[in-house]
Amino acid sequence: MDDVQSEVGTTRKVPVEQLRLDRHNPRLVDSTTGATEEAIIAQLHSSAQLGELLHSISTNGYLDIEPLVAVAAPEGDALVVLEGNRRLATLRLLREPDLVRRIASLKQITITIPEFTDAVRPTFEHVTVYQVASREGTRPFIGFKHINGAAKWSAYAKARFAADWYREGEVGIDRIASALGDGHGTIKRMVSAVYVLEQAVREDLFDIEDRYTPKFSFAHLYVALSHSQYLEHLGLAQPWPPDEPRPDPVPAEKLDCLRDVLLWIYGSTEGNVPPAVRTVNPDIKQLGEVLPHAEARELLAAGYALRQAHAATEPMDRRFLVSLLQARSAIRDAAGSLRAYDGQDESLLDITEDVKATSDSVYQNMLGKRREAAGRGG
């Protein structure tokens, strides 16, 4: 491959060792120019189900039916694979036992490599590649295949792909939406949500790799930013997003709010903070209703559950009524289970005494307020 540029527009067999993984692959949750091969393959293994592909190729050999799509690497002596990174990563794992050991050591991820016979080993050596002149020319094909085709990406991969295409400045949202077979408004919201997330990462407010759960649920943020409470809390103009999405949309004075929102949505492994949000519905809606209320936000910040913080958003009289009804229901449940008490555990009597004292105090206070109200009425 002395002159890879001369091969543009051709389809040919290429040795696997001359192929490079794409560090800007939208499948990667944390894609940076300096990402190591080990980090890229570890992410692909976690997010793109390489296990199934490993089993298939080790059993049947590499079925060289659909060409990889690649572009010349900057250094000029290799090709960067734009389409087919899962297949390339799988072949490298099968070919390079030391790579598997390095991933286990550096990323604490154990990848099980199935056994394979000498008969299939030769299929790991060369693959068919179609070489293109630039990344830009492949976007309509790759985007449609993974966004509306059979090999669908995650929501975050779709959004990053659209945002990367848009930021190149060559085409507008309408053209991208048309090429991807999606609506203008959907693509615009995706791009804008990516810009919010990238701003948080750039400002060291959030680390995607520090999220509490293994799966990165980009849809949580995407849906949140469709609610007016989040937009107001983050200082984003309404209606939002604007016709021309732009980087760093959250005002500087609202960055602390952005940090808190992302912590409540995604949690933190390092801080051992579980996310307040578990599912899009109803949790994203409830968190949005918490944001305008300082008391409710303080409860979340103190580690209370979203349900408890959300209860603080209700009017005081409503909260009092609900608390009374819940207390009555709980004490009736206890009464129904009284036969389980054998008279031996004195601590249960202490608890019951405390319940009675609290109940008597509430009742006496309510009687006093009732007399005051009656006196004012007279």
C-alpha positions in Angstrom: 0.0 0.0 0.0 2.6 2.5 -1.1 0.0 4.9 -2.5 -3.4 4.3 -1.0 -4.8 7.4 -2.6 -4.4 5.8 -6.1 -6.8 3.1 -5.0 -9.8 5.4 -4.4 -13.0 4.0 -5.9 -11.7 0.4 -6.0 -12.7 -2.8 -4.3 -9.9 -5.1 -3.4 -8.5 -7.6 -0.9 -6.6 -5.9 1.9 -4.5 -7.5 4.7 -6.2 -7.0 8.1 -3.0 -5.6 9.6 -3.2 -2.6 7.2 -6.7 -1.7 8.5 -7.3 0.8 11.4 -10.4 1.2 13.6 -12.3 4.5 13.3 -11.7 6.6 16.5 -14.7 8.7 15.5 -17.1 5.7 15.1 -20.5 6.9 16.4 -20.9 3.6 18.2 -18.3 4.7 20.7 -19.6 6.4 23.8 -16.3 8.1 24.5 -14.6 8.7 21.1 -11.5 10.8 21.2 -8.6 11.1 18.8 -6.3 9.7 21.4 -8.4 6.7 22.2 -6.3 3.5 22.3 -7.0 0.4 20.2 -7.8 -1.5 23.5 -10.3 1.2 24.6 -12.0 1.2 21.2 -12.4 -2.6 21.0 -13.5 -2.7 24.7 -16.2 -0.2 24.0 -17.3 -2.1 20.8 -17.4 -5.3 22.8 -19.6 -3.8 25.4 -22.0 -1.8 23.2 -22.1 -3.7 19.9 -22.4 -7.3 20.9 -19.1 -8.6 19.5 -19.7 -11.9 21.3 -22.2 -13.0 18.7 -19.9 -12.1 15.9 -16.9 -13.8 17.5 -18.9 -17.0 17.8 -20.2 -16.8 14.2 -16.8 -16.0 12.6 -14.9 -18.5 14.7 -17.4 -21.2 13.7 -17.9 -20.4 10.0 -14.9 -18.3 9.1 -15.1 -14.7 7.9 -17.8 -14.5 5.2 -16.4 -11.9 2.9 -19.7 -10.9 1.3 -20.1 -7.2 2.1 -17.0 -5.0 1.6 -15.7 -2.8 4.4 -15.7 0.9 3.5 -12.5 2.7 4.3 -10.5 5.9 3.7 -6.8 6.5 3.6 -5.3 7.1 7.1 -3.5 10.4 7.7 -0.2 8.6 7.8 -0.8 7.3 4.3 0.2 3.7 4.7 -3.1 2.3 6.1 -6.8 2.5 5.8 -9.3 3.7 8.4 -12.5 1.6 8.3 -15.6 3.8 8.3 -18.1 1.0 7.9 -17.4 -2.4 9.3 -15.6 -1.6 12.6 -17.4 -4.5 14.4 -16.1 -7.0 11.9 -12.6 -5.6 12.0 -12.6 -5.5 15.8 -13.7 -9.2 15.9 -11.0 -10.3 13.4 -8.4 -8.5 15.4 -9.5 -10.3 18.6 -9.4 -13.7 16.8 -6.0 -12.9 15.3 -4.2 -11.3 18.3 -4.3 -13.1 21.6 -2.0 -10.5 23.1 -4.6 -7.8 22.3 -7.2 -9.7 24.4 -4.8 -9.9 27.3 -4.0 -6.2 27.1 -7.7 -5.3 27.1 -8.2 -7.5 30.2 -5.3 -5.8 31.9 -6.0 -2.2 31.0 -9.8 -2.1 30.9 -10.7 -4.9 33.3 -12.9 -6.6 30.6 -12.6 -10.3 30.0 -13.3 -11.2 26.4 -13.8 -14.9 25.8 -12.4 -16.1 22.5 -14.1 -19.2 21.1 -11.9 -22.0 19.8 -11.6 -22.2 16.0 -10.0 -24.7 13.6 -7.1 -24.3 11.2 -9.6 -24.5 8.4 -11.1 -21.1 9.2 -7.9 -19.3 10.2 -7.0 -18.3 6.6 -10.3 -16.3 6.3 -9.0 -13.9 9.0 -6.1 -12.7 6.9 -7.6 -10.6 4.1 -10.9 -8.8 3.7 -12.6 -7.0 0.8 -12.5 -3.3 1.2 -14.0 -0.5 -0.9 -11.9 2.6 -0.6 -13.5 6.1 -0.7 -11.9 9.5 -1.1 -13.3 11.0 2.1 -15.5 10.3 5.2 -18.0 12.9 4.0 -19.0 11.0 0.9 -20.1 7.9 2.8 -22.4 9.7 5.3 -25.7 9.2 3.4 -25.1 5.5 2.9 -23.7 4.7 6.4 -26.3 6.9 8.1 -29.3 5.5 6.4 -28.1 1.9 7.0 -27.6 2.4 10.7 -30.4 4.8 11.5 -33.3 3.4 9.5 -31.9 0.2 8.0 -31.4 -3.3 9.4 -28.1 -2.6 11.4 -29.5 0.1 13.6 -27.3 2.1 16.0 -28.2 3.2 19.5 -29.9 6.6 20.0 -26.6 8.2 21.0 -24.7 6.8 17.9 -27.5 8.2 15.7 -27.3 11.6 17.3 -23.5 11.8 17.2 -23.5 10.8 13.5 -26.0 13.6 12.7 -24.1 16.1 14.8 -20.7 15.3 13.3 -22.2 15.6 9.8 -23.9 18.9 10.7 -20.8 20.5 12.2 -18.8 20.0 9.0 -20.9 22.9 7.7 -21.4 21.5 4.2 -25.1 20.6 4.5 -28.0 21.8 6.7 -30.4 20.0 8.9 -32.9 19.5 6.2 -30.4 17.7 3.9 -29.2 15.5 6.7 -32.8 14.6 7.8 -33.7 13.8 4.2 -30.6 11.6 3.7 -31.2 9.8 6.9 -34.9 9.3 6.3 -35.9 11.1 9.4 -37.8 14.3 10.3 -36.2 17.7 10.4 -37.3 18.3 14.0 -36.0 15.0 15.2 -32.5 15.5 13.7 -32.4 19.1 15.1 -33.2 17.9 18.6 -30.7 15.2 18.4 -27.9 17.5 17.3 -28.8 20.1 19.9 -28.8 17.4 22.7 -25.4 16.3 21.6 -24.1 19.9 21.9 -25.5 20.1 25.5 -23.7 16.8 26.4 -20.5 17.8 24.7 -20.5 21.1 26.6 -20.9 19.3 29.9 -18.0 17.0 29.1 -15.8 19.9 27.9 -16.5 21.8 31.1 -15.7 18.8 33.2 -19.2 18.7 34.6 -19.9 15.2 33.4 -17.9 12.1 32.4 -19.8 9.6 30.3 -17.6 6.8 31.5 -18.5 7.7 35.1 -22.2 7.0 34.7 -23.7 4.7 37.3 -25.2 2.1 35.0 -23.4 0.2 32.2 -25.7 1.4 29.5 -25.6 5.0 28.4 -29.2 6.0 28.0 -28.9 9.1 25.7 -32.7 9.1 25.3 -33.1 10.2 28.9 -31.3 13.5 28.1 -32.9 13.8 24.7 -36.4 13.5 26.1 -35.6 15.7 29.1 -34.7 18.6 26.8 -38.2 18.4 25.2 -39.7 19.5 28.6 -40.1 23.2 29.4 -38.9 22.8 33.0 -35.5 21.5 31.9 -35.1 24.3 29.4 -36.0 27.0 31.9 -33.7 25.4 34.6 -30.8 25.3 32.1 -31.3 28.8 30.7 -32.1 27.5 27.2 -34.3 29.7 25.1 -37.8 28.5 24.3 -38.9 27.3 21.8 -35.8 25.1 21.7 -33.8 24.0 19.9 -33.1 27.0 17.6 -33.3 26.7 13.8 -29.5 26.6 13.7 -28.2 24.4 16.6 -25.0 25.7 18.1 -22.3 24.4 20.4 -22.2 25.4 24.1 -25.9 26.3 24.3 -26.1 26.4 28.1 -25.2 29.9 29.6 -22.2 30.0 31.9 -24.3 30.9 34.9 -26.3 27.7 34.4 -23.5 25.2 34.2 -23.9 24.1 37.8 -27.5 23.4 37.0 -26.4 21.3 34.0 -24.0 19.3 36.2 -26.8 18.6 38.7 -29.3 17.5 36.1 -26.8 15.1 34.5 -25.9 13.7 37.9 -29.6 13.1 38.7 -30.2 11.5 35.2 -27.0 9.3 35.0 -25.6 9.1 38.5 -21.9 8.6 39.3 -19.8 5.5 39.8 -16.9 7.4 41.4 -19.2 9.3 43.8 -21.3 6.2 44.4 -24.4 8.2 43.5 -27.3 6.2 41.8 -29.3 8.1 39.3 -32.6 9.6 40.4 -34.0 8.7 37.0 -34.5 5.0 36.3 -36.9 5.1 33.3 -38.0 7.8 30.8 -41.6 7.5 32.0 -42.5 8.7 34.5 -39.1 9.6 36.0 -38.0 12.3 33.4 -41.3 14.0 33.8 -41.1 13.9 37.6 -37.6 15.2 37.7 -38.7 18.1 35.5 -41.4 18.9 38.0 -38.9 18.9 40.8 -36.5 21.4 39.1 -38.5 24.6 39.8 -38.8 23.8 43.5 -35.7 24.6 45.7 -36.9 22.4 48.6 -37.4 19.4 46.3 -34.0 19.9 44.6 -32.4 20.0 48.1 -33.9 16.7 48.9 -32.5 15.1 45.7 -29.1 16.6 46.5 -29.3 15.1 50.0 -29.8 11.6 48.5 -33.6 11.3 48.8 -35.4 9.3 46.2 -37.0 11.1 43.3 -40.5 10.0 44.6 -39.8 11.7 47.9 -38.4 14.8 46.3 -41.4 15.0 43.9 -43.8 14.8 46.9 -42.3 18.1 48.1 -43.6 19.8 45.0 -47.2 19.3 46.0 -49.1 22.0 48.0 -48.7 21.6 51.8 -52.3 20.7 52.3 -52.2 18.0 49.7 -49.0 16.6 51.2 -50.6 16.6 54.6 -53.7 14.7 53.4 -51.6 12.1 51.5 -49.4 11.6 54.5 -52.4 11.0 56.8 -53.9 8.6 54.3 -50.7 6.7 53.9 -50.2 6.5 57.7 -53.8 5.2 58.2 -53.2 2.6 55.5 -49.9 1.5 57.1 -51.3 1.2 60.6 -54.2 -0.8 59.3 -51.8 -3.2 57.5 -49.9 -3.6 60.8 -53.2 -4.3 62.7 -54.0 -7.0 60.1 -50.6 -8.7 60.7 -50.8 -8.5 64.5 -51.1 -12.2 64.9 -47.4 -12.5 63.8 -46.4 -10.7 67.0 -45.5 -13.4 69.7 -45.0 -10.9 72.6 -41.3 -11.5 72.8 -39.7 -8.5 71.0 -40.0 -5.5 73.3 -38.5 -3.2 70.6 -41.7 -3.6 68.6 -43.7 -2.3 71.6 -41.3 0.7 71.7 -42.0 1.4 68.1 -45.7 1.1 68.7 -45.5 3.5 71.6 -43.7 6.0 69.5 -46.3 5.7 66.8 -49.1 6.3 69.3 -47.3 9.3 70.9 -46.8 10.8 67.4 -50.4 10.1 66.5 -51.7 11.7 69.7 -49.6 14.8 69.1 -50.9 15.2 65.6 -54.4 14.7 66.8 -54.1 17.2 69.7 -52.6 19.8 67.4 -55.3 19.4 64.8 -58.0 19.7 67.6 -56.3 23.0 68.7 -56.3 24.3 65.2 -59.9 23.3 64.8 -60.9 25.2 67.9 -59.0 28.3 66.7 -60.8 28.2 63.4 -64.2 27.8 65.1 -63.4 30.8 67.4 -62.5 33.0 64.4 -65.7 31.9 62.8 -67.7 33.0 65.8 
